[in-house]
Amino acid sequence: MTADLAMMPAHELVKLYKARKASPVEAAKAAITRIEAFNPQLNAFQHLDPDGALRAARASEKRWKKGGKRQSDIDGVPITIKDMVLTKGMPTRMGSAATDEAGPWTVDSPVAQRLREAGTVLLGKTTSPEYGWKGVTDSKLFGATHNPWKIGRTPGGSSGGGVAAEAVGMGNLAIGTDGAGSVRIPCSFTGLFGLKPTQGRVPLWPPSAQGTLSHIGPMTRTVRDAAMMMNVIARYDARDAYARFDDEENFLKGFEKGVKGLRIAYSPNLGFVEKEKIDRDVAVAVEAAVKVFRTLGAKVVEDSPDLQGLDPRKILNAHWQSNVAVLLKSFSAEKRELMDPGLLKAAEVGANLGQDAVVTAIHQRQTLGVIMNNFMAKYDLLLTPTMPVTAFAVNEPAAWGGDGVDIGWTPFTLTFNLTRQPAATIPCGLDRDGMPIGLQIVAAHARDALILRAAAAYERVRPIPAPPMAHQV
């Protein structure tokens, strides 16, 4: 039984705890066994704490034995947290050699605090590129993280370590952050479910250098697990100026309702992505997934928002490049020499944008938000590809030979960081090389639960597969 616990969805794992058929200690040991087997190949962790995990597991085990004393519905579930999320007692290096390993690491971010209060078993911190600057996961500090579907391919990023771990059972749950797609890119590339919640719904502190572009959310092997995580982490915290004060929503309420009767728009290119930039295998798989929603009773029509000539790629680039320029000003010349050359180049571009370009981008972002608000007023949901491509080689900073300074290779995800809407990705097939493809599901502000409900309906007829590597233990 113990070996199977590592790949078990969290919601099934806690049922075993309740029935006394498994324990949090057994689950933690199963995860640690997989870490020992797979992490040398995948390089998914920047910090491991097996002793701390086992202590937390033993404390959880005592609660479950008492009956009814558990701290949450995910009490005792092994979990990982991305490097960039401040976590007490564990180094938060931001993937950067310019940070100090010594810390001190004395404070939990809101998400880390909520997860501790929920009784989860924290295994360690997962890898990220330096300050999450690109949509792949490698850094001068920690090296390259590999895709569990194929060694030598990137898992995407910047939450690449979390998905590489989650996909093969090095933890039953994972937390990632998303400033232009950094939850959805890696989940799409590794065949997982990932949710970028409505901005501010999951409190984020310390404030990100990317401001309101940044979100934090779950990366899981089932949709229900993500909903259970949201019930823990999507709770008010005064440290986030944008946190929702009265948010006590149960994300499992209505979870089983399905999509019958829902009005859904399907946009193969979101109104601006060039057709030739969307891989044929991606287009075919997404089209097939859309048909599933029709068979489930949804009213699906092909429609795209009229962006009035705006290009979200240019708007996002201006925001993040200028933000990076400001961030790097806080580092000495000696520290900057330790940083990723691509990050330095992005900062240089941002520093030379000029006030007019930055302010124009801010105004265009607001216009884009209004356009999407009006578009979503006609529909319950919007379906698009998550990524125009599938996973490419490690150590490449972007698709199509790009340098990563232009984040435009991930157009479908970045759009909804600009608009702050909730957006998720769910696997919908494999490409010609056997690499996962993702379907993006988007809703209007604060309709995160509807996304989870729709994704669950799709998952019931198209279950999420594990990578072949996961069956090697």
N, C-alpha and C positions, 0 to 999 in steps of 0.2 A: 504493500500500500504506500509506503513512504516515498518511493521513487516517483509514483504517479502524482503525489501532492504538488510537486513543483509546477506541473503543467495544468493543474486544476484551476478553473475559474474561481475567483474569490467567493462568489455567491454559493458555489457548491462546496467549497472548502469549509465555510462557516457552518453549513448544514451538518457536515461530518463532526465538527467540533461540538455542536449542540447535541448530536446523537452519541457522543463519546466514542466515535469510530476513528477519530484522528485527533491529534493535539497540535497546538501552535508550535511546540518544540519539534515535533516530527516534521512539520511543514518548513520550519526554519532550517533544519538539518538537510532536508531535501533540496532547498534552494542553495544552500552552501555547497552541497555536493555538486550541483550543476555549475556553480561559479568556478569551482576547482577544475571541472571538466572543460568548460567552454570559454572562460574569460581569457586564458592564454591565447586562444585563436582570435577572439572577437575584440579584446581590449575595450570592454564596455564600462569599466569602473576607474575612477580616479582615486577613490578611497573606499576601503572595505572595513567593516566593524563586526566580524562574526561573533566576538564575545559579547558585545553590546546587544546584538540581535538575539542571541540565545538568552540573555538576561531578560529582555523584553518579552520573549516568547514564554519563558517560565512564569513571569508575572501574569501574562494573559491566560496561560493554562490554569492557573489558580482561580482566576475569575470565572472561566467557563465551568470549572468543576463545582463552583458554588451555585451555579444555575441562576440565570437572570441578572447577574451582576456585571455583565460585559459592558464595556464603555461605548460601543457602537456596533453597527452591523458588520464592520470589517475589523473588529478586535481580533488581534492575533494573526492577521494576514501579512506575509512578507512583502515589503515594498521598497522601491528605490526612489531617490530624489536626484534631480539634475544638479550638477555642479553649481550652477548659477543661482540656486535657491539657498539662501542663508540658513544654515542648520547648526544648532548649538552642539559643540563638541566635535564637529567634523569640519575639515577645511573647505572653504568656498573659494576656489582658486580662479574662477571665471575662465578656466582654460589658459591662464596667462602666467608666464614666468615672471612677469612684472609685479605680481602679487606676492605677499609674504605668507609662506606656509604656516608660520607661527601664529597667525591670527592677531588678536585672540578671537576665538569663536565661542562667544558667550551668550548669544541671543538667537532665538528661533524666528524665522520669518512667519507670517500668519499661517501659511500652508503647513510648514513643518510643525508649528505649534498645534494646529488642528489635528494633524495626523498622530502626534504623540498623545493628545487628549483622547483620540479615538482608540488607542491601544494597539496601533499597527506596529509591526516589527520591521524597523528600519535596518536594511542590510548594508547600505552605503550610498555613496554619491557617484553618479554616472557622468561620463565624459561629454564635453561640449567643445566646439571651437572657441577660440579666444573671444571673450565677450559676446559669444553667439553671433559673430559677424557674418557668417556665411551659412548656406543651407546644406552643408556637409559637415562631417565631424572628424577633424584632425587638428592638431595643434603642435607647436614646437615643444610644449611642456609634456604632453601625454601621448603623442604619436597619433596614428590613424586607427579609428574604429571600423570594423568590417561588418558587412551585411550577413546575417545568419542564413539567408537564402543562397548566398554565393560569396565565399571568401574572395577578396580582391575587388568587390563592389562596395560602394559606399552605402551606409544605412540611411543616408540623408542627414539633415541637421536642422537646427543646431542641437536638437534633443536626441542625437543619434545613439549615445550610450544607453539611454533609457529604453529605446525600442529594441536594440540588440540584446539587452538583458531580458526584457519582457518576453520576446518572441521565443526564447528557448528555455524559459522557466527559471532564470536567475532573478527571481522575484515574481510574485503573482500580480502585482500592480506597479505602475510607474507614474511619476510626475514629470511633466515637461513644461517648457515655456515657449511662447510663440509671438514673435515680433513681425514676421512676414510670412509665416507658414511653418515655424520651427517645431510644432507638434504634428501638423498635418503632412508636411514633406516626409519626415522619417516614417510615420505610420503608413503612408502610401507606399513608400519604398520597401517596407518590411512586412506588409500584410497585416497591420493591426488596426484597431479602432482608436481614433483620437479625436478629442473635442477641444476646440478653442472656444471657451465660453464667451458670452457677452462681456465686453471689456468692463472691468470693475466688479464683475459678479464673484470672482474668486480674488480676494484681496492680494495685492502684490506690494511687498515692502522688503528691503529698501526700494525706493523708486528706481525703475529701469532708466538707463540712459536713453532708451527709445520712447519714453513717456507713454502716452495712451495708445501707441502702436502695440505695446506689450500686453500679453495675456498669459495666464497660467492654467493648465488643465490636465486631465487624465489621459493616459495612454494604456490601453487594456486589450485583452484577448477576447472579451465579450462586451456587448453594449451595456448589459445589466451592471457589470462591474463598474463601468464609468458612471452610471447613474448613482450607484451606491457611494462612490467616491465624492461625487458632487454634493451629496447629502451631508458630507463631512466638511468639505473644503469651501463650499460656497456659502460662507457665513460672514457676517459683518466683522470688520476689524478697523478700528479708528486710525490705524497707521496708514491706511490707503485713503487718500483724499477722494477717490472716486468709488469707494466701496458703497454697496447698496444697503442702507441702514435697516430697512424693514424686510430683508430677504430671508424668509424661512421656508421657501418652497420645498416640497417633497418631490424629488425628481423621478421617483418611481410611481407617483400618482398618475393613473391613466396610461401606464407603460405598455399595457397589453392591448390597447384599443386598436392598433393597426392604423392603416392609412386610407381605408375605404372612405370615399367622399371628399378627401382632401384635394384642394386645388394646388397643383404642382407645376411650376415652370421648369422646362428643361432647356438649358442654353449650352450648346456644344462649344461655343467660343466666348461666351460672356459679352458678346458685342464688340470685342476689340482684339482678341487673340488671333493671329494669322493662322489660317488653316494648315499651312505647310509646316508650322512649328508644333503641331499636335501629332504625336506618333500614331500611325495607323492602328496599331494594336490597342492603344489607349482609347481611341475614338470608338472602335468596334466594341470593346468591353463595356464602356460607359453606356453606349447605345443599348446594349443587351440588358444592362442593369436597369435602365429607364423602363424598358418593357416589363420588367418584373413588377415595378410599381403600378403599372397599368393593370397587370393581372391581379394585383392585390386590391384593386378597386379604386385607386386614386384617379383623379381627373387630370391627366398630364397633357400639357400643350407645349410645343416648342416656342419659346419666346426669349428675347434678350432685352436687357435694359438699354435705353437710348442714352449713351454717356455724353452726348452733346459735344463730341470731339475731345473729351478728356481721356488721357491715357493713365490709368492707375500706376503703371510701371514707373513713369516719369515722376509722378507725385510721390510715390513711396521712396524712390531713390533720393530725391531732394531732402525728404525728412530724415532718412536714416544716415545718409552721408554727412549732413550737417550736424546731426546728433553725435556721431562718432568723432567729428572734428572737435566738438566741445569736450567730449569725454577725454580724449587724448591730451588735451591741454593740461589736465591735472597730473600728468606723468612727466618726470624729468627726462631730459635727453638720454640719460643713461638707461632709464627704464624702457624708453621707447625702442632702444636698440635691441631689446630682448623680444620685441613683439613681432607678430606675423607681418611680413612685408605687405601682404594684401590688405590688412587692416590699416596699416600706415598709409597706403595708397588711397584707400577709401576716405580716410580723414583728410588727406591733402585735397582730394576732389571736393569734399564738403567745405573745407576752409575757403575754397576759391569760388563757391557758388554765387556769393553776393546776396545782399539783403533782399533785393527784388525777387530773385528766384525762390528763396526760402518762403517769404511771405506769400508769394503767389501760390506756391504749393499748399500752404496752409489754407488759403481761401478755396483752392480747387478741391481740397479734401472735404471741406464743408459742403461744397456743391455736390460732390459725389455722394456724400451721405444722404442728402436730401433726395437725390435721384433714386437711390436704392430704397429709401423709406417709401417713396411713392410707388416704386415697382413692387415691393413686397406687400403693399396694401391690397394688391390684386390677387396675391397668392399666399398660401400657407407655407410653402417651401420652394426652394430653388435647387435644382440638380445641375452640377457641372463636373467635368473631370477635376480631380484634385491636382494632379500634375500633368503637364503635357508630355512628359517623358517618364521612363522608368530608371531604376538605379544604374548609374554609370561607375566608372573605375574610382577606387579610392585615390586620395591625394589630388583629385581634380577639384578646383574650387567652385565649379559651376558646370551646367550642361553646355553642350555645343562648343566646348573649348573656351568658355568665358573665363574672366579673371575673378568673378565673384563681386567685384565692385559694382557692377550692374546686376541688381537682384531681379531683373525682369524675366529671368528664365522660370520663375515660379508665379506667373501672372494670376492664376485662379485663386491662390491662397492669399497673396498680399492684398488683394482688393478688399477683403473683409477685415483685415487689420486696420485699413484706412477708415472703413465705415463702422468698425467696432461691433459688428453683428456676430452672433454665434455661428460657427461653421464646424462641421465634423467631416472626417473621412472614414470610409469603410471599404474593405477590400472587395473588388468586383471582378477579379480575373487575373490571369497571368499573361505576360507577353511571350514572344517567340522563344525567348531564352529562359522561360520559366520564372521570371521576376514579377512580383506583385504590381497590380494596378489599383488605383484608388478612385472611388466615387465621392465627390464632395456634396454634402447636404447642408444647405444654408437656410436660416430663418430670420425673421425680424427680431429686433432687440427684445431680449428677455424671454424669447421663446425657445430657450435651450431644451426644455423638457419635451417639446414637440419634435425636435431633431432626434432626441434619444428614442422617442416612441417610434418614429419612422424608421430609424436605423435598426431598431429591434425587430420591426416587422420584416424588413429585408433580410436580416440575419437569420430569422426563423426558417426561411426557404433557401438561403445561401449562407450556410455556416462559415465562420472564419477558420481557414485551415492553418495549421502550424507548418513552419518550414521543415523540410526533411531532416535537417540537422538536429531538431528538437527530439527526434526519436532515437538518437544514437546512444543515449544513456540507458 
